[in-house]
Amino acid sequence: MGTEVFDDEVPEALAGERLDRVVSLLADVSRAMATTLIEAGGVVLDGTPRSSGKLRLLAGQRLVVDTSFLPPATRPQAEPAVKVSFVHVDDDVMIVDKDPGIVVHPGAGNETGTLVNGLLAVHPEIADVGDPARPGIVHRLDAGTSGLLVVARTARAYVDLVDLLSRHEVERRYVALVWGSPDAPIGTIDAPIGRDPRDPLRMAVVASGKEARTHYRVVRRFDEPSVSLLECELETGRTHQIRVHLAAIGHPVVGDATYGGFRDSLVVGRPFLHAAGLRFRHPITGDELSFESDLPGDLESVLSRWA
């Protein structure tokens, strides 16, 4: 976890909200942990540390949230009830096919029942691999996104996988159904992503954001309603990257209510986004590994209307 997760003016979207709720959402911690952070002096409003989370925010106030004031994270516990679908397991890495709706690791509002809790029940050795609050996790999928995820089993594999990701040497391919039809059949969206200044609980394309590149290819176009099936490949891995980038070019992911993809003409219970392909060099053996995941039933049934 970083230190200052927010340092900006309070936007209109958060005006009137309680300070503890906003801190919880911005820092991705529970409401109780947000209260602890506030009481520890990690939240500064208009230059003054605040000690109470009951304060209602005003638009234009300067808010700084610094998570370095938090106590060490509580280690997640093993939960055998959380079932995990393994595609590949060796001495150093695991490939998981994540179900939609499951959160990858504990965070605000999701202290238990996450993929990490399920992984610890089957492979407790990952408890000391990487960040103790999210052991073994080197990249994430949104809760509503299904598909392939690589997990490190050893400390050495963790370091090497993080390095491979930072050097863009892990191929991550996604399938997305989007509204409309991109003009170019193949394209690259190269636009920085950061917190939306109008609503910092969302991400957006902003000049001050971190570099982000998404490559896409149109696989098929459909009519009534007008949607397109895309293959997307991540070069970087920012929060909500594919969803934000596709919305930014006017083609939001079908079913994505957060970024403008919910419409009554085609209702999907989640964003139509699936991590379908994963290819990378094994961090220890050097062998090339490649994995594929078919569309799950809920997304396949959406496409069946055009069969």
C-alpha positions in Angstrom: 0.0 0.0 0.0 1.2 3.5 -0.8 1.3 6.5 1.5 -0.7 9.4 0.2 -3.6 7.8 -1.7 -5.4 11.1 -2.2 -4.3 14.8 -2.1 -6.7 17.0 -3.8 -9.8 19.2 -3.4 -13.1 17.5 -2.4 -15.2 17.3 -5.6 -18.9 18.0 -5.7 -19.6 14.2 -5.9 -18.4 13.8 -2.4 -19.9 16.9 -0.8 -22.0 16.1 2.2 -20.5 12.7 2.8 -19.0 11.7 6.1 -15.2 11.9 6.3 -14.8 8.3 7.6 -16.9 6.9 4.7 -14.8 8.8 2.1 -11.5 7.8 3.7 -12.7 4.2 3.7 -13.4 4.3 0.0 -10.3 6.2 -1.0 -7.9 4.1 1.0 -9.7 0.8 0.3 -10.0 -0.1 4.0 -12.9 -0.9 6.3 -14.9 1.9 8.0 -13.3 0.8 11.3 -9.8 1.0 9.8 -10.7 4.5 8.3 -11.6 5.6 11.8 -8.3 4.3 13.1 -6.5 6.2 10.3 -8.3 9.4 11.1 -7.6 9.1 14.9 -3.9 8.4 14.1 -3.6 11.8 12.3 -3.4 10.3 8.8 -6.2 12.5 7.4 -5.7 16.2 6.9 -8.5 18.6 5.9 -7.6 22.2 4.8 -4.2 21.8 6.4 -5.5 20.5 9.8 -5.4 16.9 10.9 -8.9 15.7 11.8 -9.7 13.4 14.7 -13.4 12.7 14.0 -14.9 10.8 11.0 -18.3 12.3 11.6 -17.4 15.5 9.9 -19.4 16.2 6.7 -17.2 17.3 3.7 -17.6 20.4 1.7 -16.8 20.8 -2.0 -13.5 22.5 -2.5 -11.9 21.5 0.8 -8.3 20.2 0.5 -8.2 16.6 1.6 -5.1 14.5 2.2 -5.3 10.8 3.1 -2.0 9.2 4.1 -2.2 5.5 4.7 1.4 5.3 6.2 -0.4 6.1 9.6 -2.2 2.7 9.5 -1.0 -0.1 11.7 0.4 -3.2 9.9 -2.3 -5.0 7.9 -4.0 -8.0 9.5 -3.1 -11.2 7.7 -6.0 -12.9 5.8 -7.1 -16.3 7.1 -7.7 -19.5 5.2 -11.3 -20.2 4.2 -11.9 -23.6 2.8 -15.5 -22.6 1.8 -14.0 -20.3 -0.9 -13.5 -22.6 -3.9 -10.7 -21.9 -6.3 -10.4 -23.2 -9.9 -6.7 -24.1 -10.7 -5.6 -24.2 -14.3 -1.9 -24.9 -13.5 0.2 -25.5 -10.3 3.9 -26.0 -10.1 6.5 -25.4 -7.3 6.6 -21.7 -8.0 3.5 -20.4 -9.7 -0.2 -21.1 -9.9 -2.7 -20.1 -12.6 -6.2 -19.5 -11.3 -9.4 -19.2 -13.4 -11.4 -16.7 -11.3 -15.1 -16.8 -11.1 -17.0 -13.5 -11.6 -18.2 -11.8 -8.4 -15.2 -12.8 -6.2 -12.8 -10.2 -4.9 -9.1 -11.0 -5.4 -7.9 -10.0 -1.9 -9.3 -8.4 1.3 -10.1 -4.7 1.3 -12.8 -2.3 2.2 -16.1 -4.1 2.7 -14.5 -7.4 1.7 -12.5 -8.6 4.7 -13.3 -12.3 4.1 -14.5 -14.5 1.3 -11.9 -13.4 -1.2 -9.8 -15.4 -3.6 -6.8 -15.0 -1.3 -8.7 -16.6 1.6 -9.5 -19.6 -0.7 -5.9 -19.9 -1.9 -4.6 -19.9 1.7 -6.8 -22.9 2.5 -5.2 -25.0 -0.3 -1.7 -23.5 -0.4 -0.9 -22.1 3.0 2.7 -21.7 2.0 1.9 -18.5 0.1 1.2 -16.6 3.4 4.7 -15.2 3.5 5.0 -14.5 -0.3 4.9 -10.8 -1.2 2.5 -8.4 0.6 1.2 -10.2 3.8 -2.2 -8.5 3.2 -2.5 -10.0 -0.3 0.0 -12.9 -0.3 1.0 -14.3 -3.7 -0.9 -11.7 -5.6 1.1 -10.0 -8.4 -1.7 -8.6 -10.4 -5.5 -8.3 -10.0 -8.8 -8.7 -11.8 -11.8 -6.6 -10.9 -14.5 -8.4 -8.8 -16.8 -8.5 -11.8 -14.2 -9.7 -14.2 -13.7 -13.5 -14.7 -10.7 -15.3 -16.0 -7.0 -16.1 -15.7 -4.8 -14.8 -12.9 -1.2 -15.8 -12.0 -0.2 -16.2 -8.4 3.3 -16.6 -6.9 4.0 -19.6 -4.6 7.5 -18.6 -3.6 9.3 -15.3 -2.8 11.7 -15.6 -5.7 8.8 -16.2 -8.1 7.0 -13.2 -6.7 9.9 -10.8 -7.3 10.5 -12.1 -10.8 6.8 -12.0 -11.8 6.5 -8.4 -10.5 9.5 -7.6 -12.6 8.1 -9.3 -15.7 4.9 -7.3 -15.3 6.7 -4.0 -14.8 8.7 -4.7 -18.1 5.4 -5.5 -19.9 6.6 -9.1 -20.6 3.4 -10.8 -19.4 0.8 -11.1 -22.2 -2.7 -10.6 -20.8 -5.5 -11.0 -23.4 -9.1 -10.1 -22.6 -12.4 -10.5 -24.4 -14.9 -7.6 -24.1 -18.2 -6.8 -25.6 -18.6 -3.0 -26.1 -21.3 -0.7 -27.2 -21.1 0.6 -30.8 -18.5 -0.2 -33.4 -14.9 1.2 -33.3 -14.0 2.8 -36.6 -10.6 1.1 -36.7 -10.6 -2.7 -36.6 -7.2 -2.6 -34.8 -6.0 0.1 -32.5 -4.1 1.2 -29.5 -5.5 3.5 -26.7 -2.6 5.3 -25.2 -3.9 7.6 -22.5 -2.9 8.1 -18.8 -5.2 6.9 -16.1 -5.8 8.4 -12.6 -8.6 9.2 -10.2 -11.5 11.1 -11.8 -11.3 14.6 -10.5 -15.1 14.8 -10.5 -15.5 11.6 -8.6 -12.3 10.1 -7.0 -14.1 6.8 -6.4 -13.8 6.2 -10.1 -10.9 6.2 -12.5 -10.6 8.3 -15.7 -8.2 9.4 -18.4 -6.5 12.4 -16.9 -3.3 14.2 -17.9 -1.7 13.7 -14.5 -2.4 10.0 -14.4 -0.1 7.1 -14.9 0.8 5.9 -18.4 -1.6 3.3 -19.7 -1.8 1.5 -23.1 -4.5 -0.9 -24.2 -4.3 -2.7 -27.6 -7.6 -3.9 -29.2 -8.8 -5.9 -32.2 -12.4 -6.1 -33.3 -13.4 -9.8 -33.6 -17.0 -9.4 -34.6 -19.7 -6.7 -35.0 -23.4 -7.2 -34.1 -26.6 -5.3 -34.8 -29.8 -4.8 -32.8 -28.3 -3.5 -30.5 -25.1 -2.3 -32.0 -22.2 -3.9 -30.1 -18.8 -5.3 -30.9 -16.8 -8.2 -29.6 -13.1 -7.1 -29.0 -9.9 -8.8 -28.0 -7.9 -6.5 -25.8 -4.3 -6.8 -24.7 -2.9 -4.9 -21.7 0.6 -3.3 -22.0 0.2 -1.7 -18.6 -2.1 -2.7 -15.8 -3.8 0.3 -14.2 -7.0 0.0 -12.1 -10.0 -0.5 -14.4 -7.7 0.1 -17.4 -9.7 -1.6 -20.1 -13.0 -0.4 -18.8 -11.8 3.2 -18.6 -10.0 3.2 -21.9 -12.9 1.8 -23.9 -15.3 4.2 -22.3 -13.0 7.1 -23.1 -13.2 6.3 -26.9 -17.0 6.1 -26.7 -17.3 2.3 -26.5 -18.0 1.3 -22.9 -18.0 -2.3 -21.9 -21.6 -3.7 -22.0 -22.9 -4.1 -18.5 -20.4 -1.8 -16.9 -22.6 0.6 -14.9 -19.6 2.4 -13.4 -18.3 3.6 -16.8 -21.5 4.1 -18.8 -22.1 0.6 -20.1 -25.4 -0.2 -18.5 -28.3 0.0 -21.0 -31.8 -1.6 -20.9 -31.5 -2.9 -24.5 -28.9 -5.5 -23.4 -28.7 -6.3 -19.7 -25.7 -8.3 -18.4 -25.3 -9.0 -14.7 -21.7 -7.6 -14.7 -19.3 -6.0 -17.1 -18.8 -8.2 -20.2 -15.0 -8.6 -19.6 -13.1 -11.9 -19.4 -9.4 -12.6 -19.0 -9.1 -15.2 -21.7 -5.4 -15.5 -22.3 -2.2 -15.4 -20.3 1.4 -16.0 -21.6 4.7 -15.4 -19.9 8.1 -16.8 -19.2 8.3 -19.0 -16.1 10.2 -17.0 -13.5 12.3 -19.9 -12.4 12.6 -22.4 -15.3 12.5 -19.8 -18.1 10.0 -22.0 -20.0 7.2 -20.2 -21.9 3.8 -20.8 -20.4 0.5 -20.1 -22.2 -3.0 -20.6 -20.9 -6.5 -20.0 -22.3 -9.9 -19.7 -20.7 -13.2 -20.1 -22.4 -16.0 -17.6 -21.9 -18.0 -18.5 -18.8 -21.7 -19.5 -19.3 -23.2 -16.1 -18.4 -21.2 -14.3 -21.1 -21.6 -17.1 -23.6 -25.4 -16.9 -23.2 -25.3 -13.2 -24.1 -23.6 -13.9 -27.4 -26.1 -16.7 -28.1 -28.8 -14.2 -29.0 -26.9 -13.6 -32.3 -26.3 -17.3 -33.0 
